[in-house]
């Protein structure tokens, strides 16, 4: 059971309605997590709106599929039901039914390993993994990857701490 209620779209303040309208206009869905975050618009903008901006950068740098795999790996490692459910739907679009048995490209495997490593213990990301990432992607992409990873971890923690209900998608 959620610890915080979802906002009611019908009785939401004009500020919340503007935030929702802007989000929908960009092609995004309004999820249970977002309806919980929207109790405070700056929090919604910080965690959701900005994470989408970083996600677009990541997709530009490594491709959308690789970005999705990276983000899903973080959610799996964090055991976040809400995000894992969301990314599970995306994986089905790629024809993947078993993430652990799928044959990824070397680049995707590297990103998945990084996602899992930062979610598992950010203070102990293996140096050899970090050096491989740096050699393959460069500093800008590593900054974007890490920033997106931090956003994913924050989303996972938000959902888990407040017990946001997973959506059946």
C-alpha positions as CSV (number, residue, x, y, z in Angstrom):
1,X,0.0,0.0,0.0
2,X,1.4,3.4,-1.0
3,X,2.6,5.6,1.8
4,X,1.7,8.8,-0.1
5,X,-1.5,9.3,-2.0
6,X,-1.5,10.1,-5.7
7,X,-2.7,13.6,-6.6
8,X,-6.3,13.9,-7.9
9,X,-6.1,15.2,-11.4
10,X,-9.6,16.8,-11.1
11,X,-8.8,18.8,-8.0
12,X,-5.1,19.5,-8.8
13,X,-3.8,23.1,-8.6
14,X,-3.3,25.1,-11.8
15,X,0.5,24.7,-11.3
16,X,0.2,20.9,-11.2
17,X,-2.2,20.9,-14.2
18,X,0.3,23.0,-16.2
19,X,3.1,20.6,-15.3
20,X,1.0,17.6,-16.4
21,X,-0.1,19.2,-19.6
22,X,3.5,20.1,-20.5
23,X,4.6,16.5,-19.7
24,X,1.8,15.0,-21.8
25,X,2.5,17.5,-24.7
26,X,6.1,16.1,-24.9
27,X,4.6,12.6,-25.4
28,X,5.0,11.2,-21.9
29,X,2.6,9.3,-19.8
30,X,1.4,10.2,-16.3
31,X,2.3,7.3,-14.1
32,X,1.7,6.5,-10.4
33,X,5.2,7.7,-9.6
34,X,4.5,11.0,-11.3
35,X,1.1,11.4,-9.6
36,X,2.9,11.0,-6.3
37,X,5.8,13.3,-7.2
38,X,3.3,16.0,-8.3
39,X,2.5,16.8,-4.7
40,X,5.3,19.2,-5.3
41,X,6.0,20.5,-8.8
42,X,9.7,21.4,-8.2
43,X,10.3,17.8,-7.0
44,X,8.5,16.5,-10.1
45,X,10.6,18.7,-12.4
46,X,13.8,17.7,-10.6
47,X,13.3,14.0,-10.7
48,X,11.2,13.4,-13.8
49,X,11.6,16.4,-16.2
50,X,15.3,16.6,-15.8
51,X,15.8,12.8,-16.0
52,X,14.0,12.8,-19.3
53,X,16.4,15.5,-20.6
54,X,19.4,13.4,-19.5
55,X,17.9,10.3,-21.0
56,X,17.6,12.1,-24.4
57,X,21.3,13.0,-24.1
58,X,22.2,9.4,-23.3
59,X,20.2,8.1,-26.2
60,X,21.9,10.6,-28.5
61,X,25.3,9.3,-27.3
62,X,24.8,5.5,-27.1
63,X,21.5,4.9,-28.8
64,X,18.0,4.4,-27.3
65,X,18.3,0.6,-27.0
66,X,21.6,0.7,-25.2
67,X,20.3,3.5,-22.9
68,X,17.2,1.4,-22.1
69,X,19.3,-1.7,-21.3
70,X,21.6,0.4,-19.0
71,X,18.6,1.9,-17.1
72,X,16.9,-1.5,-16.8
73,X,20.0,-3.1,-15.4
74,X,20.0,-0.4,-12.6
75,X,16.4,-1.1,-11.8
76,X,17.0,-4.9,-11.7
77,X,20.0,-4.4,-9.4
78,X,18.0,-2.1,-7.2
79,X,15.1,-4.6,-7.3
80,X,12.7,-1.7,-8.0
81,X,9.4,-3.3,-9.0
82,X,7.9,0.0,-10.5
83,X,10.9,0.7,-12.8
84,X,11.5,-3.0,-13.6
85,X,7.9,-3.3,-14.7
86,X,8.2,-0.2,-16.9
87,X,11.4,-1.3,-18.5
88,X,10.1,-4.9,-18.9
89,X,7.5,-3.5,-21.3
90,X,10.2,-1.7,-23.3
91,X,12.3,-4.9,-23.5
92,X,9.3,-6.8,-25.0
93,X,9.3,-4.2,-27.8
94,X,12.9,-5.3,-28.5
95,X,11.7,-8.9,-28.5
96,X,13.5,-9.8,-25.3
97,X,11.7,-12.1,-22.9
98,X,14.7,-13.1,-20.8
99,X,17.1,-10.3,-20.1
100,X,19.8,-12.5,-18.5
101,X,19.8,-14.9,-21.5
102,X,19.8,-12.3,-24.3
103,X,22.8,-11.8,-26.5
104,X,23.8,-8.2,-26.2
105,X,26.4,-6.3,-28.1
106,X,29.8,-5.7,-26.4
107,X,28.9,-2.1,-25.9
108,X,25.5,-3.0,-24.4
109,X,27.2,-5.5,-22.1
110,X,29.6,-2.9,-20.9
111,X,26.7,-0.5,-20.2
112,X,24.8,-3.2,-18.4
113,X,27.8,-4.0,-16.2
114,X,28.2,-0.3,-15.3
115,X,24.5,0.0,-14.5
116,X,24.7,-2.9,-12.2
117,X,27.9,-1.9,-10.6
118,X,26.8,1.7,-9.7
119,X,23.5,0.4,-8.4
120,X,25.2,-2.4,-6.3
121,X,27.9,-0.2,-4.8
122,X,28.8,3.1,-6.2
123,X,32.0,3.3,-4.1
124,X,33.4,0.1,-5.6
125,X,32.9,0.4,-9.3
126,X,35.7,-1.8,-10.6
127,X,38.6,0.2,-12.0
128,X,38.9,-2.0,-15.1
129,X,35.3,-1.5,-15.9
130,X,35.6,2.3,-15.5
131,X,38.7,2.3,-17.8
132,X,36.9,0.3,-20.5
133,X,34.0,2.7,-20.4
134,X,36.3,5.7,-20.6
135,X,38.2,4.2,-23.5
136,X,35.0,3.3,-25.4
137,X,32.8,6.3,-24.7
138,X,35.0,9.2,-23.5
139,X,34.5,11.6,-20.6
140,X,31.3,13.4,-21.8
141,X,29.4,10.1,-22.3
142,X,30.7,8.8,-18.9
143,X,29.3,11.9,-17.2
144,X,25.9,11.5,-18.9
145,X,25.8,7.7,-18.1
146,X,26.6,8.4,-14.5
147,X,24.1,11.2,-14.2
148,X,21.4,9.0,-15.7
149,X,22.4,6.2,-13.4
150,X,22.0,8.6,-10.4
151,X,18.5,9.6,-11.7
152,X,17.5,6.0,-12.1
153,X,18.7,5.1,-8.6
154,X,16.8,8.1,-7.2
155,X,13.6,7.1,-9.1
156,X,14.0,3.5,-7.7
157,X,14.5,4.8,-4.2
158,X,11.6,7.2,-4.4
159,X,9.3,4.4,-5.6
160,X,10.5,1.9,-3.0
161,X,10.6,4.3,0.0
162,X,7.1,5.6,-0.7
163,X,5.8,2.2,-1.8
164,X,4.5,3.6,-5.1
165,X,2.2,1.1,-6.8
166,X,3.5,-0.6,-9.8
167,X,1.4,-0.3,-12.9
168,X,0.3,-3.3,-14.9
169,X,1.6,-2.4,-18.3
